[in-house]
Amino acid sequence: MSFGAGHGEGGWDDDGALRAALRRAAEELGLALSESDREWGRLAEYIESGSSRRVMVYPPGERRRTFQVNLHDHGTRLACGWTADLTEVVRATAAWSGGAGLEETRARASFVRFRPWALAHEQEPFGAVELTWWAKLDRIHMPPYDRHPRAHALLVAAYAQPALRGLMPVNSHFDLWFSTSIEESWKSRVGYVIRPYDEGLYGVWNDGELVARTEMPEEAVALMVAALPGGLGPAS
């Protein structure tokens, strides 16, 4: 059961059209989907009752002619996939929201993709800081973040620094900064902020004032590390 962009009378631009199509496909397959009570416009969200798992489904559009499916747990996207087959979307959604693991979900819906770190995390959960690092570093493999190699290069350079690896990495419009707090990271910023698209360079900023611009991300990160206060422990 494959549908391209423009399916139905109003196309996928109609709020609820995707959810209705998924509901019909699930009924035909004899599967139950735990649809969220929240309204997401054109998107569809499905949750596992009593857990932190959820599935987000995006309809086809002008630039992407397939459905996109994201599988989340504890607020982190662990897997994703793209397919034109609505029944495959339903199988993946039912499997993940029903408690299946990553490999079992992929066995039921072969379009599902995940990276080795996600499988390792599923088998032995990472701490909050390490999980955040891996999720951010992995974005380069998934649209639309694959169009931002400079932001990714900055993350790679920062992760290579032991002084930063234990802190919580925070992004805002691709700017990168760090926090000593896991739960409320925006309240406990420490050190500089690096902007990977500052006039084509890497801009290092401190409280709204420019410290330096560098050509290489490693140079910007080195400035950030040098200015960290002493005695910092891991984020908590």
Order of alpha helices (4+ residues) and beta strands (2+ residues): alpha-beta-beta-beta-beta-alpha-alpha-alpha-alpha-alpha-alpha-beta-beta-beta-beta-beta-alpha
